[in-house]
Amino acid sequence: MNSTIELNSDRWPEDLIDKNIAFALYRLPMTKEPVLVIQRSGEPKRLTDFTQLQNEKGFVMAPFSISENSPLIVIEPTDILEGWDNLEKGFDLNGDTTVCSLHSNMNTNDFQQYQDVFTKFSHALHQKEFEKLVLSRSKVCKVTGEYSLYALFKKACALYENAFVYLCFTQSGGVWIGSTPEILLSGKSGNYSTVALAGTMRISDPFIAYEWSKKNQQEQAIVSEYIRASLKTLGINPEEQGPFTATAGNLIHLKTIFEFSLSESSQVSELVSLLHPTPAVCGLPKKEAYTFIRKHEGYDRKYYSGFLGMIDAEGETNLYVNLRCMQLSSKEIRFFAGGGILCGSDAESEWNETEDKMQTMRSLFLH
């Protein structure tokens, strides 16, 4: 593996994209230095099933639902570069600021459309067809002016120290930037962890002890129980920490950490397949909720609520659920967000929660 990359352009992220070279730039939570993974030639591997990740080593970009338009992608790490100094050494990035404006094309029908879908979800819950459903939406903003991908990534790293921050480009998936606090699976040397992350509140003062509603507590308990059951199918009895309150940007969530050992490396892909999609982004019963969402949600989530990160069953794996994210092009940016729906949920409150979650990414464009 070549550890030397020549980034000889003052706009190297955009230059790689222009040349159709797949890459992933990421920074793990509570760490200082980023990692750049580049596949020097050819297209990334496209897989048709999550269990096919068993022998893969590379950066995974996984959709909510695998399709021709949103394949399961593995970027082969032919080149790896670590650290801010190495990324910026020897050339002028000329992109530490972003000068552009976002203009939402949202109209008065957007909430009505959301409410109509919410009613379908709520009806199914009241009919006891599901324990929980997750309803998401996307919002497109037109862009005027210019922005630097590298500057957006760097700002996200500064704002969201507790999150997995990434910038990723593939030929089939396009350009995505995100910041997510939710681990799908992380670990090495047989020792792994995953989390249950559910329940959301916006915070105005980080020093105030906020009280969680029954709805939020119930939502978190549902996700935790699903993870316990999934681990049990592989004979795993995890150690638990939580639930406790965790901060993610301007939001707080309820979080439980599950720590455990895997006896065989093959269990990594098996467990990923079991956990995805988690009830935090899908619902329960999982299979039926997944089918219901795809039929009634009304749009393609693509890589939102999928997962991404480095996978290596024999080395170190760090996979995160793709929560706070956006898909970018030169003319528009699409934001994604969702929330758990239970019998007692209210459409307006859930809509406002998605607005709060989208603000995590929109804040990168604020001066």
Buried (B, 14 or more C-beta within 10 A) or exposed (E): EEEEBEBEBEBBBBEBBEEEBBBBBBBBBEEEEBBBBBBEEEBBBBBEEBEBBBEBBBBBBBBBBBEEEBBBBBBBBBBBBEEEEBBBEEBEBEBEEBEEEBEEEEEEEBBEEBBEBBEBBBEBBEEEEBBBBBBBBBBBBEBEEEBBBBBBBBBBBEBBEEBBBBBBBBEBBBBBBBBBBBBBBBBEEEEBBBBBBBBBBBBEEEEEEBEBEEBBBBBBBBBBBBBBEBBEEBEBEBEBEBBEBBBBBBBBBBBBBBBBBBEEBEBBBBBBBBBBBBBBBBBBBBEBBBEBBEEEBBEBBBBBBBBBBBBBBEEEBBBBBBBBBBBBEEEBBBBBBBBBBBEEBEBEEBBEBBBBBBBBBBBBBEE
